[in-house]
Amino acid sequence: MARPVSHDQNFKNLILDYPREALAFFAANEAQDIDASVTITPLRQEQLKERLGERFRELDVPLLVEWPDGRREALLFVLEEETNPQRFSIYRLAHYCLDLAELLATQRVVPVVIFLHDYPGIPRQLALGSESHRYLAFDYIACVLAATPAARYLDSDNLVARLNLPNMQWTPEKKVEIYAKAIEGLLTLEPNIEKQIKYLDFIDIYTGLSDAERQLYESRYPQESTAMTGLVERLQTESMQKGRHEGVEGMLRKQIELKFSELPPWVDERLKQASDEQLDTWVARILTATTLDEVFKR
């Protein structure tokens, strides 16, 4: 049984890993003046806990954009991913933006909603008032990926755009090419191998190649396919190593608790930071040690 896809978490990771590229793609008009000198700071959701309810905190990725030279006042971007447009609430978004504006004492707030799918009934504006006067007007930037032509971004130097090619609008016969362009973007625009591995999974999830389509990709793009195979093998190796590490660490924790009845904070910290070799050494020592100091001696 396939595990459910956490679209919300996938896009949070993407935005937090590439905030500058995310703003340039999802909110292009507002991001035109965001140059290399600008600092972009993600506001951790935990910091907002005292003021905002769970139903609001769970949906957002707030980014604070600041110009160090002071030529412009700081700008707060609020990005939300919405998988099912029918469940989107403009009231909830407006409420959340007002809470953030009050909390951070600013009126410079840009709400951005990323829709994976299109839906004609998506409300784009909210106006509260009467026949004689409008007292509150609210709208937001809507980035509807399914309605965004992929052809515009096939050779983009924006990594967020390239990674989202599978989510954009394209015809079925272009599927393998779309996948190839996304992979090409990942391999050429992201030099960090760990992130290449991380976002290879992102591309795979949102493209969903069949076995036949994957074979076609491998025949058409042998060089990229070879590089991708190397990433997959490394990912599998790292997963196995991580699984073994966590298993040994868990076993050692249980042994310590059984033998010494407690797990002091300093031991917990040592275990969290331990290498595979250190864990193996401590597992061997605990068999004969009479104190925790004997187990963890350097």
C-alpha positions as CSV (number, residue, x, y, z in Angstrom):
1,M,0.0,0.0,0.0
2,A,1.5,3.3,-1.1
3,R,2.1,5.9,1.7
4,P,0.1,9.1,1.3
5,V,1.9,12.1,-0.1
6,S,2.4,15.1,2.2
7,H,2.1,17.8,-0.4
8,D,2.1,20.5,2.4
9,Q,5.4,19.2,3.8
10,N,6.9,18.8,0.3
11,F,6.2,22.4,-0.6
12,K,7.3,23.7,2.8
13,N,10.7,22.0,2.3
14,L,11.0,23.4,-1.1
15,I,10.2,27.0,0.0
16,L,12.5,26.8,3.0
17,D,15.4,25.3,1.0
18,Y,15.0,27.8,-1.9
19,P,13.2,30.9,-0.5
20,R,14.6,33.3,-3.1
21,E,13.8,31.1,-6.0
22,A,10.4,30.3,-4.6
23,L,9.4,34.0,-4.3
24,A,10.7,34.6,-7.8
25,F,8.5,31.8,-9.2
26,F,5.4,31.9,-7.1
27,A,5.2,35.6,-6.6
28,A,7.1,37.0,-9.6
29,N,5.6,40.6,-9.7
30,E,6.3,41.2,-6.0
31,A,9.7,39.6,-6.1
32,Q,11.2,41.8,-8.9
33,D,13.1,44.0,-6.5
34,I,14.5,41.1,-4.4
35,D,18.2,41.2,-5.4
36,A,21.2,39.4,-4.0
37,S,21.6,41.9,-1.1
38,V,18.2,41.2,0.3
39,T,18.0,38.8,3.3
40,I,15.2,36.3,3.5
41,T,14.4,34.9,6.9
42,P,11.9,32.1,7.4
43,L,9.7,32.7,10.5
44,R,9.5,29.5,12.4
45,Q,5.9,28.5,13.1
46,E,6.8,27.6,16.7
47,Q,7.5,31.2,17.4
48,L,4.0,32.1,16.5
49,K,2.4,29.6,18.8
50,E,1.3,32.0,21.5
51,R,-0.8,34.1,19.2
52,L,-2.0,31.8,16.4
53,G,-4.3,28.8,16.5
54,E,-3.3,25.4,15.2
55,R,-5.6,25.6,12.3
56,F,-3.7,28.7,11.1
57,R,-0.2,27.7,11.9
58,E,-0.4,24.4,10.1
59,L,-0.8,25.9,6.6
60,D,1.8,28.6,6.2
61,V,5.4,29.4,5.4
62,P,6.0,33.0,6.4
63,L,9.2,34.6,4.9
64,L,10.5,38.0,6.0
65,V,12.3,39.9,3.3
66,E,14.5,42.8,4.4
67,W,16.6,45.3,2.6
68,P,19.8,45.9,4.6
69,D,20.4,49.3,3.1
70,G,17.0,50.4,4.4
71,R,15.8,51.6,1.0
72,R,12.5,49.7,1.5
73,E,10.6,48.6,4.5
74,A,10.6,44.9,5.3
75,L,8.0,42.8,3.4
76,L,6.4,39.7,4.8
77,F,5.4,36.9,2.4
78,V,2.9,34.3,3.5
79,L,3.0,31.2,1.3
80,E,0.4,28.4,1.5
81,E,0.1,25.2,-0.6
82,E,-3.4,24.0,-1.3
83,T,-3.8,20.6,-2.8
84,N,-7.6,20.6,-3.0
85,P,-8.9,24.0,-4.2
86,Q,-12.4,23.2,-3.0
87,R,-11.2,23.1,0.6
88,F,-9.4,26.5,0.3
89,S,-10.8,29.2,2.6
90,I,-10.2,32.8,1.8
91,Y,-11.6,33.7,5.2
92,R,-9.0,31.6,6.9
93,L,-6.2,33.1,4.9
94,A,-7.4,36.6,5.5
95,H,-7.7,35.9,9.3
96,Y,-4.2,34.5,9.3
97,C,-2.6,37.4,7.5
98,L,-4.3,39.9,9.8
99,D,-3.0,37.9,12.8
100,L,0.5,38.0,11.4
101,A,0.3,41.7,10.6
102,E,-0.7,42.5,14.1
103,L,1.9,40.2,15.6
104,L,4.7,41.6,13.6
105,A,3.4,45.2,13.6
106,T,3.4,45.6,9.8
107,Q,0.9,46.2,7.0
108,R,3.4,45.0,4.3
109,V,2.0,41.5,3.9
110,V,1.9,39.5,0.6
111,P,-0.3,36.4,0.7
112,V,0.5,33.8,-1.9
113,V,-1.4,30.6,-2.4
114,I,0.0,27.7,-4.5
115,F,-2.7,25.5,-6.0
116,L,-1.6,22.2,-7.4
117,H,-4.9,21.9,-9.3
118,D,-7.3,24.4,-11.0
119,Y,-10.8,24.9,-9.9
120,P,-13.2,27.5,-11.4
121,G,-14.8,28.2,-8.1
122,I,-11.7,29.4,-6.2
123,P,-12.5,32.7,-4.6
124,R,-10.0,35.4,-5.5
125,Q,-11.3,38.3,-3.5
126,L,-13.0,39.0,-0.2
127,A,-15.0,42.2,0.4
128,L,-16.8,42.9,3.6
129,G,-19.3,45.8,3.8
130,S,-22.8,47.0,2.9
131,E,-24.5,48.5,-0.1
132,S,-23.1,51.9,0.8
133,H,-19.5,51.1,1.8
134,R,-16.8,48.5,1.6
135,Y,-15.0,48.1,4.9
136,L,-12.5,45.4,4.2
137,A,-11.0,44.3,0.9
138,F,-8.6,41.3,0.6
139,D,-7.1,39.4,-2.2
140,Y,-4.0,37.3,-2.8
141,I,-1.5,36.0,-5.4
142,A,-2.8,32.7,-6.8
143,C,-0.2,30.5,-8.4
144,V,-2.2,27.7,-10.1
145,L,0.5,25.2,-11.2
146,A,-1.9,23.1,-13.3
147,A,-2.7,26.2,-15.4
148,T,0.9,27.3,-15.8
149,P,2.4,26.4,-19.2
150,A,5.4,24.2,-18.7
151,A,6.8,25.3,-22.0
152,R,7.7,28.7,-20.5
153,Y,10.0,27.1,-17.9
154,L,11.7,24.2,-19.7
155,D,15.1,25.9,-19.7
156,S,14.5,28.2,-16.7
157,D,17.5,28.9,-14.4
158,N,15.1,29.0,-11.5
159,L,15.4,25.6,-9.7
160,V,11.9,25.8,-8.1
161,A,10.4,26.3,-11.5
162,R,12.3,23.4,-13.0
163,L,11.3,21.1,-10.1
164,N,7.7,22.0,-10.5
165,L,7.6,21.3,-14.3
166,P,5.7,18.0,-13.6
167,N,3.0,20.0,-11.8
168,M,2.5,22.4,-14.7
169,Q,0.3,22.2,-17.8
170,W,1.6,19.9,-20.6
171,T,0.2,17.4,-23.0
172,P,0.6,13.6,-22.3
173,E,3.1,13.0,-25.0
174,K,5.4,15.5,-23.4
175,K,5.6,13.6,-20.1
176,V,9.0,12.1,-20.5
177,E,10.5,15.3,-21.8
178,I,9.0,17.2,-18.8
179,Y,10.6,14.7,-16.5
180,A,13.9,15.0,-18.3
181,K,13.9,18.8,-18.1
182,A,13.1,18.6,-14.4
183,I,16.0,16.2,-13.8
184,E,18.3,18.3,-15.9
185,G,17.5,21.3,-13.9
186,L,18.1,19.5,-10.6
187,L,21.5,18.2,-11.7
188,T,22.7,21.5,-13.2
189,L,21.3,24.1,-10.8
190,E,21.8,22.2,-7.5
191,P,25.4,21.4,-6.8
192,N,24.7,19.8,-3.4
193,I,24.4,16.0,-3.8
194,E,22.3,15.7,-0.6
195,K,19.7,18.1,-2.0
196,Q,19.9,16.4,-5.4
197,I,18.9,13.2,-3.7
198,K,16.2,14.9,-1.7
199,Y,14.5,16.6,-4.7
200,L,14.9,13.6,-7.0
201,D,12.1,12.2,-4.9
202,F,10.0,15.4,-5.4
203,I,10.3,15.0,-9.1
204,D,9.4,11.3,-9.1
205,I,6.4,11.9,-6.9
206,Y,4.8,14.6,-9.1
207,T,5.7,13.0,-12.5
208,G,4.7,9.4,-11.7
209,L,6.4,7.7,-14.6
210,S,5.2,4.2,-15.5
211,D,7.8,1.5,-16.1
212,A,7.5,1.9,-19.9
213,E,7.9,5.7,-19.6
214,R,11.0,5.2,-17.4
215,Q,12.5,2.9,-20.0
216,L,11.8,5.5,-22.7
217,Y,13.5,8.1,-20.5
218,E,16.6,5.9,-20.1
219,S,16.9,5.3,-23.8
220,R,16.4,9.0,-24.8
221,Y,18.5,10.6,-22.0
222,P,21.3,8.0,-21.2
223,Q,23.6,10.5,-19.6
224,E,21.1,12.0,-17.2
225,S,19.7,8.5,-16.5
226,T,23.1,7.3,-15.4
227,A,23.5,10.2,-13.1
228,M,20.1,9.7,-11.7
229,T,20.8,6.0,-11.1
230,G,23.8,6.9,-9.1
231,L,21.7,9.2,-6.9
232,V,19.1,6.4,-6.4
233,E,21.8,4.0,-5.4
234,R,23.3,6.5,-3.0
235,L,19.9,7.2,-1.5
236,Q,19.3,3.5,-1.0
237,T,22.7,3.0,0.7
238,E,22.1,6.0,2.9
239,S,18.7,4.7,3.9
240,M,20.2,1.4,4.9
241,Q,23.0,3.0,6.9
242,K,20.5,5.3,8.6
243,G,18.3,2.3,9.5
244,R,21.2,0.4,11.0
245,H,22.4,3.5,12.9
246,E,19.0,4.1,14.4
247,G,18.6,0.4,15.3
248,V,21.9,0.3,17.2
249,E,21.3,3.6,18.9
250,G,17.8,2.4,20.0
251,M,19.2,-0.9,21.3
252,L,22.0,1.0,23.3
253,R,19.4,3.3,24.9
254,K,17.4,0.3,26.1
255,Q,20.5,-1.4,27.5
256,I,21.5,1.8,29.4
257,E,18.1,2.2,30.8
258,L,17.9,-1.5,31.9
259,K,21.4,-1.5,33.5
260,F,21.6,2.0,35.0
261,S,17.9,2.9,35.3
262,E,18.3,6.4,33.7
263,L,19.4,8.2,30.6
264,P,21.1,11.5,31.7
265,P,20.9,14.5,29.4
266,W,24.6,14.3,28.6
267,V,24.3,10.7,27.5
268,D,21.3,11.5,25.4
269,E,23.3,14.2,23.6
270,R,26.3,11.9,23.1
271,L,24.0,9.3,21.5
272,K,22.4,11.8,19.2
273,Q,25.8,13.0,17.9
274,A,27.5,9.6,17.7
275,S,29.0,8.0,14.6
276,D,28.5,4.4,13.7
277,E,31.9,3.5,15.1
278,Q,31.2,5.2,18.4
279,L,27.9,3.3,18.8
280,D,29.6,0.0,18.1
281,T,32.3,0.8,20.7
282,W,29.8,1.7,23.4
283,V,27.7,-1.4,22.7
284,A,30.7,-3.6,23.3
285,R,31.7,-1.7,26.5
286,I,28.3,-1.8,28.1
287,L,28.5,-5.6,28.5
288,T,31.2,-5.2,31.2
289,A,30.9,-1.6,32.3
290,T,29.7,-0.8,35.9
291,T,29.2,2.9,35.4
292,L,28.2,5.2,32.5
293,D,31.6,6.8,32.6
294,E,33.2,3.5,31.7
295,V,30.8,3.2,28.7
296,F,31.5,6.6,27.3
297,K,35.2,7.2,28.3
298,R,37.2,8.7,25.5
